[in-house]
Amino acid sequence: MPILSKTLSKEWNKAFSDYERISGFEPMYQEDIDEGTMTVDDAWALNVKFLEDMLSDVTHIVIPEAPELI
């Protein structure tokens, strides 16, 4: 989904667009930024934290051991 924020600068819109392109996730809190209930810095930090938390969850998945090769 393209970032269509009317309140963000061209640079911030590009950053959020790059976030989506790289992560595959639509940035959260866009409406909060436009409504003025959240700063862009806070929204960015929460989006990055989401990715960090997800990566942490994935790295803690217990995977089965590979079978012995004969």
Secondary structure, DSSP 4 states (H G I P E B T S, - for coil): -----SSS-HHHHHHHHHHHHHHSSPPS-HHHHHHTSS-HHHHHHHHHHHHHHHHHHHHT---PPPPPP-
